[in-house]
Amino acid sequence: MKRVAVDIVTGFLGAGKTTLLAHALEGPLARPDVVFVVNEIGEIGLDGKVLTGFAEAERVVELASGCICCSIEDARFDLAIRELVERYDPALVVIETTGLADPRPLEERVVAAGLGLDAVITVVDASMLEVAVRQARVVRRQIEAADFIVMTKVDLCSPAELARSRKRVARWNRRARVFDAVRGRVGSELLFGLAVRHYRSSRTPAAASRPHLLEDGIASVSLRSDRPLDRARFERFLEKLPDGVIRAKGIASIAGTPWRCVFNYTCGRYEMDWIECSSAGVGTEAVFLGRNIAEVESTLAEGLSRCQAE
């Protein structure tokens, strides 16, 4: 089966998951090769209709009558994903969980099904976090699992309430990147796996339609190496990327193996996959995306150079 990237969007009941995705559909997810899996507890699914309307309903697969993390066994999940990939040939699958889902089991199922886990995006209602924590222990697990945390309804918080919510989130997850959202709007190009592709051919986000990325100092650096890399050194390099790097993706030639490594890095977590090497596929190509990335370009280049095998 084709290896497809998966983004998991989770968060407690009413946090704003569907609103976030609805706005993302106006930007980075507004393309035919993105498929949505919407999970709802009840018998009647509504989020899919909210997301796309009838015109694009074929891109939404609804799983009702159960929480995806605990009621759908591995075999059924694998079969459903396989059929989805074969039918739509997507570049990205976005799974929106129920508000009661623990994303950890779903992460494991995604990987076991042969898919690539791109990111876990947790939506947190900043105005109601303290209440949500008292209502369900899963809220903490959702935050702990996140690569990205989107704080919604920040405009409804007093400064003291917002500070308390930020402090709790930081205590439970220091690795995740945190974004604020008002009415679901956030610079979401960074959140989803397609973001790196937008920047692969340019050092800066050149499209005039994305000025907020320039204002935030978000750009990209592309690096190449013609020599094979030492795997242990390369993994240490990924583990210690500068704080400014939010995402990285690429393909690397590794010394001593006929396979090439496809790697994906998101907020301190990385995964590596392997593909058969071809005569045309030689060397390493990587793109790094983040805030003020030019300031660490030389550090990245030197680090990648030190990964070259003797």
Wavefront OBJ file of the C-alpha trace (Angstrom):
o trace
v 0.000 0.000 0.000
v 1.168 3.519 -0.787
v 2.611 5.252 2.266
v 0.419 8.261 2.989
v 0.889 10.993 5.584
v -1.719 11.258 8.335
v -2.585 14.215 10.552
v -4.654 13.507 13.668
v -6.790 16.406 14.890
v -7.968 15.889 18.454
v -9.246 17.925 21.379
v -11.990 17.878 23.977
v -15.681 18.354 23.228
v -16.424 21.806 21.865
v -12.795 22.906 21.628
v -13.159 23.907 17.964
v -11.715 21.023 15.914
v -14.253 21.209 13.113
v -14.027 25.009 12.964
v -10.249 24.773 12.615
v -10.558 22.302 9.749
v -13.274 24.333 8.052
v -10.921 27.322 7.873
v -7.997 25.143 6.781
v -10.164 23.981 3.883
v -10.031 27.554 2.630
v -6.220 27.416 2.591
v -3.673 24.575 2.732
v -6.248 21.774 2.630
v -8.187 23.189 -0.312
v -6.994 20.502 -2.713
v -8.486 17.278 -4.067
v -5.783 14.942 -2.737
v -6.674 15.534 0.934
v -9.185 13.116 2.470
v -10.928 13.547 5.820
v -11.968 10.838 8.266
v -14.481 12.286 10.723
v -15.232 10.235 13.839
v -18.403 10.866 15.841
v -19.907 9.148 18.854
v -23.555 9.334 17.778
v -25.445 7.476 15.086
v -25.842 10.602 12.934
v -22.687 12.221 11.582
v -22.778 15.990 11.211
v -19.163 17.185 11.155
v -18.595 15.980 7.591
v -21.442 18.149 6.350
v -20.073 21.108 8.294
v -16.597 20.572 6.856
v -17.226 20.361 3.151
v -20.885 20.677 2.282
v -22.468 18.434 -0.292
v -20.230 19.539 -3.156
v -17.167 17.775 -1.739
v -18.824 15.100 0.399
v -16.922 12.373 -1.428
v -13.731 13.489 0.313
v -15.186 12.876 3.787
v -15.429 9.422 5.350
v -17.563 9.374 8.495
v -17.135 6.830 11.276
v -20.133 7.066 13.599
v -21.366 5.089 16.621
v -18.061 4.761 18.385
v -14.771 6.321 19.392
v -12.059 5.516 16.867
v -9.451 4.991 19.587
v -11.297 2.255 21.459
v -14.183 0.733 19.495
v -12.715 0.068 16.051
v -10.472 -2.976 16.049
v -7.185 -3.078 14.155
v -8.405 -5.245 11.271
v -11.384 -3.013 10.500
v -9.274 0.129 10.727
v -6.574 -1.284 8.448
v -9.165 -2.404 5.893
v -10.942 0.941 5.931
v -7.681 2.844 5.487
v -6.543 0.558 2.675
v -9.824 1.049 0.816
v -9.615 4.803 1.355
v -6.076 5.019 -0.048
v -6.897 2.818 -3.044
v -10.048 4.782 -3.844
v -8.793 8.350 -3.447
v -4.983 8.067 -3.801
v -4.545 10.909 -1.274
v -1.410 12.854 -0.425
v -2.727 13.443 3.091
v -5.373 11.878 5.321
v -6.760 14.078 8.111
v -8.476 12.194 10.935
v -10.682 14.242 13.248
v -11.313 12.246 16.435
v -14.181 12.527 18.846
v -13.739 14.876 21.774
v -13.340 11.883 24.078
v -10.586 10.122 22.152
v -7.118 9.353 23.478
v -4.915 9.901 20.403
v -2.128 7.516 21.495
v -3.845 4.261 20.404
v -4.776 5.900 17.109
v -1.153 6.922 16.546
v -0.132 3.288 16.967
v -2.815 2.074 14.575
v -1.824 4.591 11.928
v 1.798 3.404 12.033
v 0.796 -0.283 12.176
v -1.377 0.222 9.088
v 1.692 1.316 7.120
v 0.895 5.023 7.092
v 3.156 7.901 8.064
v 2.202 9.855 11.182
v 2.801 13.458 10.201
v 1.473 15.277 13.258
v -0.956 15.212 16.151
v -2.792 18.540 16.348
v -4.612 19.141 19.638
v -7.219 21.879 19.864
v -7.599 23.415 23.339
v -10.373 25.779 24.395
v -8.325 28.274 26.402
v -11.431 29.737 28.025
v -12.668 26.380 29.349
v -9.506 24.339 29.918
v -9.828 24.202 33.697
v -13.429 22.983 33.400
v -12.516 20.391 30.759
v -9.689 19.008 32.889
v -12.096 18.446 35.762
v -14.574 16.710 33.470
v -12.255 14.204 31.752
v -8.740 12.874 32.278
v -8.379 12.388 28.525
v -7.836 16.149 28.146
v -4.365 15.812 29.606
v -3.548 12.850 27.350
v -4.652 14.835 24.307
v -2.311 17.672 25.253
v 0.604 15.379 26.096
v 0.353 13.648 22.713
v 0.384 16.849 20.655
v 2.987 18.035 18.194
v 0.989 21.215 17.664
v -1.449 22.808 20.104
v -4.029 25.291 18.844
v -5.401 27.480 21.631
v -8.887 28.570 20.593
v -11.216 31.229 21.968
v -8.295 33.242 23.317
v -10.378 36.358 22.655
v -12.877 35.154 25.277
v -10.263 34.827 28.049
v -9.150 37.372 30.571
v -5.351 37.828 30.685
v -5.232 35.826 33.922
v -7.302 32.959 32.478
v -5.170 32.797 29.353
v -1.975 32.797 31.405
v -3.256 29.899 33.535
v -4.198 27.885 30.440
v -0.814 28.494 28.815
v 0.998 27.493 32.007
v -0.910 24.220 32.276
v -0.334 23.357 28.610
v 3.393 24.096 28.915
v 3.651 21.949 32.042
v 2.099 18.959 30.296
v 3.871 19.350 26.942
v 7.032 21.419 26.501
v 7.798 19.998 23.050
v 4.673 21.095 21.193
v 4.430 24.328 19.226
v 1.527 26.464 20.397
v -0.597 28.657 18.125
v -3.434 30.984 19.071
v -6.686 30.941 17.114
v -9.612 33.328 17.084
v -12.759 31.770 15.600
v -10.674 28.899 14.314
v -8.315 30.990 12.227
v -4.615 30.230 12.543
v -1.584 30.216 10.249
v -2.370 26.578 9.531
v 0.106 26.028 6.713
v 2.534 24.902 9.392
v 0.114 22.494 11.009
v -0.464 20.098 8.154
v 1.896 17.784 6.302
v 1.440 19.522 2.973
v 3.165 22.631 4.346
v 6.681 21.452 3.601
v 5.828 20.763 -0.017
v 4.725 24.373 -0.495
v 8.234 25.505 0.451
v 10.340 22.813 -1.167
v 11.403 24.953 -4.114
v 11.975 28.252 -2.327
v 13.927 29.629 0.591
v 11.070 31.944 1.537
v 7.298 31.645 1.242
v 7.071 33.608 -1.972
v 3.330 33.411 -2.553
v 1.745 36.795 -1.942
v -1.347 35.058 -0.618
v 0.448 34.069 2.597
v 1.750 37.388 4.048
v 1.126 36.326 7.645
v 3.882 33.724 7.330
v 6.353 36.418 6.360
v 5.208 38.548 9.278
v 5.824 35.621 11.627
v 9.322 35.112 10.231
v 8.462 31.672 8.841
v 10.561 30.496 5.910
v 12.437 27.454 4.661
v 15.949 26.273 3.960
v 16.733 23.522 1.451
v 19.958 21.549 1.850
v 21.632 18.857 -0.230
v 24.482 16.425 0.218
v 26.014 14.296 -2.534
v 27.688 11.844 -0.164
v 25.976 9.053 1.805
v 25.246 9.752 5.459
v 26.152 7.772 8.544
v 22.844 6.659 10.049
v 23.784 7.114 13.719
v 25.125 10.617 13.103
v 22.083 11.536 11.054
v 19.691 10.406 13.784
v 21.616 12.450 16.362
v 21.387 15.411 13.979
v 17.594 15.061 13.829
v 17.358 14.682 17.612
v 19.231 17.948 18.158
v 17.840 20.236 15.484
v 17.744 23.907 16.562
v 14.638 25.087 18.400
v 13.617 27.261 15.464
v 12.995 24.245 13.248
v 9.342 23.221 13.364
v 9.201 20.788 10.454
v 11.686 18.992 8.257
v 11.284 16.421 5.536
v 13.476 14.796 2.948
v 15.146 11.732 1.530
v 18.658 10.604 2.447
v 21.214 8.119 1.166
v 22.546 6.075 4.065
v 25.955 4.404 3.892
v 26.026 0.613 3.909
v 22.468 0.022 2.716
v 20.828 -0.274 -0.710
v 17.819 1.574 0.690
v 17.181 5.293 1.006
v 15.713 6.903 4.094
v 12.590 9.055 3.902
v 12.452 11.120 7.069
v 9.849 13.401 8.596
v 10.469 15.693 11.587
v 7.754 17.522 13.513
v 8.401 19.520 16.682
v 11.150 17.302 18.069
v 9.645 13.971 16.976
v 10.897 12.231 13.853
v 10.238 9.032 11.969
v 12.208 7.237 9.265
v 10.935 5.042 6.465
v 12.872 3.119 3.835
v 12.525 2.840 0.075
v 14.551 0.880 -2.462
v 17.397 2.895 -3.924
v 17.496 3.557 -7.659
v 20.389 4.658 -9.823
v 18.697 8.046 -10.205
v 18.284 8.441 -6.480
v 21.625 9.469 -5.012
v 22.477 11.880 -2.240
v 20.352 13.694 0.323
v 17.736 16.395 -0.135
v 16.065 18.033 2.851
v 13.893 21.039 3.578
v 13.660 22.699 7.007
v 10.778 24.984 7.911
v 10.448 27.316 10.882
v 10.613 30.791 12.329
v 13.671 32.889 11.479
v 15.162 29.834 9.836
v 17.891 31.838 8.090
v 19.515 32.431 11.481
v 20.261 28.701 11.838
v 20.937 27.891 8.180
v 24.707 27.624 8.686
v 24.185 25.442 11.777
v 21.945 23.109 9.773
v 24.381 22.951 6.868
v 27.337 22.193 9.137
v 25.354 19.589 11.047
v 24.292 17.790 7.894
v 27.866 17.886 6.588
v 29.113 16.195 9.774
v 26.668 13.361 9.128
v 28.538 12.293 5.984
v 30.067 8.843 6.181
v 33.843 8.503 6.213
l 1 2 3 4 5 6 7 8 9 10 11 12 13 14 15 16 17 18 19 20 21 22 23 24 25 26 27 28 29 30 31 32 33 34 35 36 37 38 39 40 41 42 43 44 45 46 47 48 49 50 51 52 53 54 55 56 57 58 59 60 61 62 63 64 65 66 67 68 69 70 71 72 73 74 75 76 77 78 79 80 81 82 83 84 85 86 87 88 89 90 91 92 93 94 95 96 97 98 99 100 101 102 103 104 105 106 107 108 109 110 111 112 113 114 115 116 117 118 119 120 121 122 123 124 125 126 127 128 129 130 131 132 133 134 135 136 137 138 139 140 141 142 143 144 145 146 147 148 149 150 151 152 153 154 155 156 157 158 159 160 161 162 163 164 165 166 167 168 169 170 171 172 173 174 175 176 177 178 179 180 181 182 183 184 185 186 187 188 189 190 191 192 193 194 195 196 197 198 199 200 201 202 203 204 205 206 207 208 209 210 211 212 213 214 215 216 217 218 219 220 221 222 223 224 225 226 227 228 229 230 231 232 233 234 235 236 237 238 239 240 241 242 243 244 245 246 247 248 249 250 251 252 253 254 255 256 257 258 259 260 261 262 263 264 265 266 267 268 269 270 271 272 273 274 275 276 277 278 279 280 281 282 283 284 285 286 287 288 289 290 291 292 293 294 295 296 297 298 299 300 301 302 303 304 305 306 307 308 309 310
